[in-house]
Amino acid sequence: MPLLAATMLFPAAVMAKSLVFCSEASPDSFSPMLTTTGTTEDATRPVYNRLLQFEPGTTNLAPSLAESWEVSKEGNEVTLHLRKGVKWHSNENFTPTRDFSAADVVFTFERQMKPGHAYHKVSGGNYSVFNGFGFAELIQEVVAVDDQTVKFVLSRPSAPFLSNLATDFASIMSAEYANVMLAAGQPELIDQEPIGTGPFTFVDYRRNSTIRYRAFDGYWGQKPAIETLVFSINTDAAVRFSKLQANECQVIAYPNVADLPLIKANSDLKLLQKPGVNVGYLALNVDSDLLKDKRVRQALNMAIDKQRIVDNVYKGVGVAAKNLLPPTLWGYNDDVKDYPYNPDKAKALLADAGFADGFEIDLWVLPVQRPYNPDGRRMAEMMQSDLAQIGVRANLVSYEWADYLQRLRQGEHSMAQLGWTNINGDPDDFFMSLASCDAAVSGANRSKWCNEEFDSLIKSASRLSDRSEREKLYRKAQEVMHEDAPFILIAHAQISVATRANVTGYDIDLFSHHEFAHVDLRE
């Protein structure tokens, strides 16, 4: 059966095996170092490689652009030996003259860590993950020992450091491409027309419509079976499902939970599901005059009927959250007692804090589906109704996705829906990225919460190699966070992806990425 969407996008003369992925939103950049969104990570993963990667379905590290690595006895130097013969992509503005080398690793990290670097402020210069992880303080130097060897000199040992090198913000960019674009007076093009070493080359992007890729003939790994890959951007899950049924898409992101039984019953389709390592939450901006008192934040937690949201929004594919960590990740503290749904006690706490008559506040609504939140609008309406019962009048506000994220980074919100999917199999990712003092400064910590006791606990844990000792500190950190209540933690969601029945080699990534390097289509 012909692939309708691919046929329209690619002339018959060059038609080869093609796959269309119905994506849920437009990327806010083509540079994963500049964003924290899974949408951008999905859109850049075909193009880029990282120094290390995770073995499929695990948190075990495997070679990628680095073939091997070692850590010094003191734990403060990490040396990686790079793969030889790795080719860069090209485009109409750039033809590479050399292979991947240590110089590209140095460029990728120095751009993020050095304020005086020529590229540091290009495209806004907000490196939320890098800064949220505290890398500006952790990495003292990145040294090109020779073309095939790079050394990271750290200020202290860091247990999650190697795992972090396998995450998207550490995708390696071409220093040569950056130099050419800087000389041409268009440095921002490296973040808009990406050049990488990955299995697919970027072809073009039509905002809110399509992204097109082509298999890279010079790829150092196994060449993809798919010759052309298309991201068809559709924010409406019903439209994505309709296109899947019509074979206009072969894989769709985030189907409506109400459609899951229909997918299961259709022999032309496959439903893939896996427990997610994620959390959906409402960030409470502690810089807001209304929310700076923890009694108010605790009251809001007691006002939300979380289980009703799980039952009506997640419909059996989510569980209520009481910690930032999901129960599927090590370090989870099950002894923490969740805030009970108790409007009367919530009213009393508000009165104690000086808000006996409640108050009016904006509640920002997630504008796109995410792995951790299948329906932000429905969830917000239920929250609005619950909050009204304690006198809190919530105005629902939303923006286009990229604008929403930018405004969040700038701290314009009071309460905002968001969430997180783990990127490295380590609790450090949730705590450092979402709740550390460093992340409060960088903008990744949407609650703007900075608690010195919590920060000391998580930073101490990151210095230890003994997992059991780290777990003790993380369990205490969760107790501190629970008491201070910078978030209303809603749910941990199961991940669902639907494909055509003839799609092979596709599986749900442990970290909820959509990967196509090994996907094929049966005839």
N, C-alpha and C positions, 0 to 999 in steps of 0.2 A: 504493500500500500504506500503511495507516495506521501512524503512529508510536506503537507501543504505550505506551512509557514516557511520551511527551508527552501522550497521551490520558488516561492515569491522573492526570497532574499538573495538567492544565488542562481545565476544563469545555468541553463541546462548543460552548456558546454563544459562547465567546471564542476557540475554536480557530482558529488561523491557522497560517502556516508555522512549524514548530518544529523545532529540532535538539537532540539529546541528545549530549553529549560524555561518554564514560566516562573520568573522571579517576582517577588512581592513588592519591590521598591527600587528606586534608582539609587545608585551609589552616591555618596556625598563627596567622593574623591576617587582617584585611581592610585592613591598612595596609602597603603595600610598603616604607615607610621603616623598619619595625620588624623586618624579616626579610631573610634572604638566600636563601630557598627559591624555586625555580621554581614550586612548587605554589601558593604565595601570589601570585606574580606572575601566573600564569595566571588565578587567581580574581579578581584586581583589575583586570586589563587591560580587561575589558569596561566597567568603571565609570569609569576615570580616563584623563586625558590628561597628557602632559608638555609642557614648553615647546617642545621639538624632538622629531623622530622620525627614524628611519632609513628611507631609501627601501627598499622590499621587496627582500630578498636582497642588500643592500649595506651598507656602513658609511658611506654618504654621508648627510649631514644634510639634513633637509627641514623646512619649517615645520610647526608644529602649533598650540599655543596662542600661540606667538610667530610672527608673519608674517615678520619679518626681524630681523637682528641685526648688530652690528659690534663689533670688538675695537679698543681704543685702540692707538696706535702703540707704546706701552711694553708692551702686552700684559697690563696689570694691571687693566683695566676692560672689562667686557663689558656692552653695552647691548642689551636686547631690546625690540622693539616688538610689543605684544600685539594679538591679534585682538579686534575689537569684536563685540558682540552674542552672545557665548558664554553659553549658559544653563546654570544648575545644575539638577541633579535635585532631587527633593523626596521626603519620606517622611512618615509619620504624625506625626513629631516636628518636622519642619522644612519650612517653605515659604520659599524664597529671596525676598528683596525687591530684589535687584540682580543684575546680570550679573557674570561673571568679571572681575577687575581685578588690578592690581599688588599690592593688599593681600593677595590670596590667595597670591601668590608669596612675599611677605615672610613671611607666617605659616608657610608650608610649610618654608622654610629656617630661620627663626629658631627654630621649635620644636626643630629638630635641633641648632642651633649654640649656643643660649644656655641654660646650666644654670638660670638664673633665670626662664626663660619659664614661663608658667602651664601649658603643655602638655608641657614637656620630660620630666617624669617619668611622665606618663600612660601606662598600659599597659606599664609597665616601663621605658620610656625608653631602650631599647637600640638605638642607631642604627648598626648594624654597618657598613653600606656607607658611609654618610656619614663616619664616623670612620675607617674603613679607608682611604678615599681621602685622608685627612688634611684634610678640608674644614673642620674646626673651626679649624685653623691657616691654611688657604688663604683662606677667605672672611672678609674683615674686616668687610664690611657689605653688606646687601641694601637698596637704596634704591628706594622708590616715587617716581620722578621725577614722574609724574602717573598717572592711572588706567590708561593704556595703555602706560606705559613703566616698565621696571624695570632697575636697574643693579646689577651685582655688582662690588664693589671687592675685588680680590684682593691678597694680600700679595706675590705674585710672578706672573710669567707661568706658565701651565699649559697644555701642549699638548693634553691630553685633556679639558680642562674642558667645552667645548661638547658633546663626545660624551657626557660624563657627565650632562649635563642631559637627554639623551634616554633615560636609563635609569630603571628602575622606582622606585628609591628617591626620585627627583625628581618623582614623580606629584603633581600639584597638588591640594591640599585646600581646601575652602571655609573661609575665616576666619570668615564669618558663621555657618555651621553650628557651628563650634567655639565661638564666643561664646555661642550659644544653648544648647548642651549644657553648657557650663561654668556658665552661670547657672542651669540646671536641676539642677545637682549630678550630672550624668551625663557627664562629659567623655569617658569611655572609649567611649561609643557611636560616636564618629566613626571608631573603629578596628574596630567590630563591625558597624555598619550604614552602609556607606560612601555618601557623597554625592560625586559627581564631575560631570564635563562630558562623559563618554565616550559611546559609541554605545548602551550598554545601561544601564538602571537596575537596581540591586540590588532584588530582591523579598524573598527570605528564604533562610535557611540552616538545614538540619537536619544537625547534626554527624555525620560519617561516613556521610551518606546523600545529600543533594542540596543544590545551590545553584541558585536560580532567578533569571533576569534577564528583563527586558522591554525591547524596543527603545524608545529614547528619542525621542519625537516632536519634541522641541525641539533635537535634535542639530545642531550647527553644520556638520558634514560631511555626507557622503552617508548617508542613513538605511539601516540594515541591511535586507537582504532577509528575514532571519529575524526573526519577530516575537517568539518566545519561545525563550530559550536555557536549557538545563538542564545542569548538571554533575552527573552520576551518579557517586558516589564508590565505587570498587571497588578494594581493594588487591590483589586476586588477578587476575593477567593472564589466566588461563584463563577467569575469569568475564567479564572485559571482552571477550574474543574471542568467547565464546558469545553475549553480548548483541549484538555487532556482526553476527554471523551471523543472529541472529533479528530484526535491524532494530530492536532496542530501544535501540541506540546507533548513531549515524551516523558518529561519529569516536571512535577509542580511542587513548589514550596508551600508549606503551611495550609493544607486543605482545611476547610471549615470542619469543625468537630461534628456538626450535624451530617456532613457528607461521608463520614468514615464508613458507616454501614453500607452505603451505596457503592463505595469503592470496593469493599470486601466482596460484595455480591456480584461484581462485574468481572467476568472471566478474561476480559481484554485488559484488565488493570491489575496492578499489584499495590498493596498497602504495606509499607515498611514502618515499624514502630520501635522505639527504644527509649528507656528512661533517660530523661535529660539531666545534664549536670548544670542546672540553671536555677535562677530565681527571678520572679517578677515582683516588683515592689512599687510603693509610692514613696518617693524621696521627699523628706520634710526639710526644707531649707532652714537650718538653724540660725542663719543670718537675718531671717525675717523677724520683725518685732512681734509678730503673732505667734511664732513658733520657737522662740529662743528659750522658753521655759519648758523643761522636760515634762512638767506636769501636763502641759497642753499636749505635747506629743504622745504621752502615755494615754491621755483621754481620747485622742483621735484613734489610737490603736484599739481601745476598748469599744469605740463607736462603730467600727466596721465589722459587719457580720461576714467574716472571712469564709466560713464554710458555705454560706449561701452563694458567694461568688464562685467558689470552686465548683459547686454543684451546677450552677446555671451558666457559667462562662466556659469552664474547662470541660464540663460534661463527662467526667470519668477519666480524663487524660491529664489530671493534675492532682497534687496533694497540697494541703494547706502548709504554709511555711511559718516557722517560728524562729529560725536562724537564717543568717545570710548564706551560710553553707547549705547545700542540699544534703539530704541524708545518704546519698550515694557516694559522697566524697569523704575520705578519711579526715579525722579531726572534728567531725560533727558532734555537737554536745546535745545529746537527747535528754539530759537532765534539766535543760532550760524549760521553764513552764511558760507556755504562750499566754499573751494577754487574753483574758476571757472576753467574749462579747457581752458587755454590760453597760448599756446606755445610762443607767442611773448612776453608776459609779463614775462614768465618764463626765456626766454633768457636774458631779460633786468636785471632781478634779479641776474642771474648768472654772468653777466658782472659786476654788482655793487660789487659782492662778490669776483671779481678777477678771474673769470673763463669764460672770453669771448669766449674762444675756447672750452669750455666744459671740460670733463675729462673722464677717463676710470675707471670703478668700477665694482666690482663683485655683482651680484644679486643672492642670494641664493633661490633655488626653492624648495618648499615644496614637499617632495618625496612621500607622502601618501595623500589620501583623508581625509578631516576633515569635521566636521559639518559646519564650516564656510568657506570652500573653496573646491568646488567639483573638481577642476582641476588646480593644481598649475602650471603645465607645460604650459598649454594654457594661463593662466593668465600672467605668466612670459614672454612669447613670445610677448604678446600684450604690456606689460610694456616696454620691450626692444625696440619695434618699436616706441612707443611714446617718450621714452627718447632720441632715436637717432635724433628726430626732433629738439631737443635743444642742440645737440652736446654731449650728455652724452652717452658714449659707454658702455653698460652694458653686462658683461660676465655672462652667466647663469651657475651657479654652484649648484651641489646637492650632497647629501651624503645619505647613508642608514639612516633610521629614528632615531635609537638610537644614531648614531654618529652625525647626524644633531643636535639633542637636546644637546648633550654634548658640541659640538663646540659652539653652541649658548650661553650656560651657561658661557663658557670661554671667550666670547666676541670676537671670531675670525672673525665675519662677519662685513660687512659694511652695506649692506641692505639685509634683510631676510624676507621671507614670514612666517607668523604665524597667530595666532588668539587666541581667548579665548571664552569659554562658561561659563556663570555665574554658580557659585556653591552654592550660598547661598541666592539668591533673594534680594541682597543688593548691591547698587552701590559701596560700600566699596570694594567689591571683585575685580571689574575691576580696580579701582584706586590704591588700595594698592598693588594688585598682579602685575599689569602691568606697573605702572608709578610712584610709590613712590621711595623715596631715599633708603629706606630699601631694596626694591626689586631690585634696581640698583646694590646694593652690593651683594645680594644673587644670582643674575643671572636671576631671573624671569622677570625683566624689561629688555627686549631685546634691547631697545633703549639706555640703560645706562643713561637715562635722569634723572637729579635730579634738580628740580626747587624748591627753598625754599618757594616761595609764594604758589605754588600748593601744596606742601607737608604740609604746615601749614593749608591750607584750608581743606584738606581731613582728617587730623588728628583731627582738631577741630570738624569736622562734626561727626566723630566716637564717640566723647565723649558725644554727645547730644542725648537725648531720644525723643525730639520733631521732628517728621519727617519734618514738614514744615520748621523748622530752618535748619535742615540738608540739605534739598533741596536747600535752598538759597546758602549755601556754595558750594554744588556740582555744581550748575549752574555757579557760578563764576569760579570754578576750570576748568570747560570745556572751558571757554573763555580763561583762561591762557594757557591751553594746545594747543588750536587751534592756538594761536598767535605764540607759540614756535615751533609747528609742529614737534614733535619727531617721528610721524608716518605718513604714508600715509594710511588713513583709507579707506578701499575699500567697504565692504558690510556687511550687516546683512542677514544671510541666513535662509530660511525656512528649517526645518528638515524633511527628508523623510526616512521612513523605509518600507521595503517590507517583507511580510510574506506569507506563504502558507495559504490558506483559512481556514484550519482546526485548525489553531493556535488560542487559546483563552487566555484571561487574559494578553495579551501583550499590552502595550500602550507606546507611546513615553514619556519618562521622561521629566519633565520640564527643566532639566539641561542636556538633551541629553545623559544620561546614557542608557545602554541597560540592563534591569533588567529581571531576569528569575525566581525569587522565586515564583511567582504566575501564571506562564505560564502553560498551559495544551494543549493537542492535542485531538481533537475530533476523535473518531473512524470512 
